[in-house]
Amino acid sequence: MDSIITTKQGGRPTKRPTVDEMCRLYSKHTASEIARMYSVTTATVRGWIAYYRRLQPALEVDTDVR
């Protein structure tokens, strides 16, 4: 959890792992486990995964959300 992206667009800052960190985490942990690590809901983690897939269609993350 060393790398966190912080965006500045108004409102509450979004803190989520970088693409590389998410790939590493998701290859070893379920969405529920990652959610507990970042104190967010499983739906939030699934949203992060969907967000990264839209940014990088070739991103190799398992297609099944656990």
C-alpha positions in Angstrom: 0.0 0.0 0.0 3.0 2.3 -0.6 1.7 3.8 -3.8 -1.5 5.8 -3.7 -2.9 8.0 -6.4 -4.5 11.2 -5.1 -6.6 13.2 -7.6 -7.4 16.9 -7.2 -10.8 17.7 -8.8 -12.7 19.1 -5.9 -14.6 17.3 -3.2 -13.1 14.5 -1.2 -9.7 13.3 -2.5 -9.8 9.9 -4.2 -7.1 7.6 -2.8 -6.6 4.3 -4.6 -3.7 2.1 -5.5 -1.7 2.6 -8.7 -2.4 0.3 -11.7 0.8 -1.7 -10.9 -0.1 -2.0 -7.2 -3.7 -3.1 -8.0 -2.5 -5.7 -10.4 -0.1 -7.1 -7.8 -2.7 -7.0 -5.1 -5.5 -8.5 -7.2 -3.3 -11.3 -8.4 -2.8 -12.4 -4.7 -6.0 -11.2 -2.9 -9.7 -11.1 -3.4 -11.6 -7.9 -3.9 -12.9 -8.3 -0.3 -9.4 -8.6 1.1 -8.2 -5.5 -0.8 -11.3 -3.6 0.5 -10.3 -4.4 4.0 -6.7 -3.3 3.4 -7.9 0.1 2.2 -10.9 0.4 4.5 -13.4 0.6 1.6 -16.2 -1.5 0.3 -15.9 -4.4 -2.1 -17.9 -2.4 -4.6 -15.3 0.4 -4.4 -12.5 -2.1 -5.2 -14.5 -3.4 -8.2 -14.9 0.2 -9.3 -11.2 0.7 -9.2 -10.7 -2.4 -11.3 -13.3 -1.2 -13.8 -11.7 2.2 -13.9 -8.2 0.8 -14.6 -9.6 -1.5 -17.3 -11.1 1.5 -19.1 -7.8 3.4 -18.8 -5.8 0.4 -20.1 -7.9 -2.1 -22.0 -4.8 -4.4 -22.2 -4.4 -4.4 -18.5 -4.1 -8.1 -17.5 -6.4 -8.4 -14.5 -8.6 -11.5 -14.0 -12.0 -11.0 -15.5 -13.8 -12.6 -12.7 -14.3 -10.3 -9.7 -14.1 -12.5 -6.6 
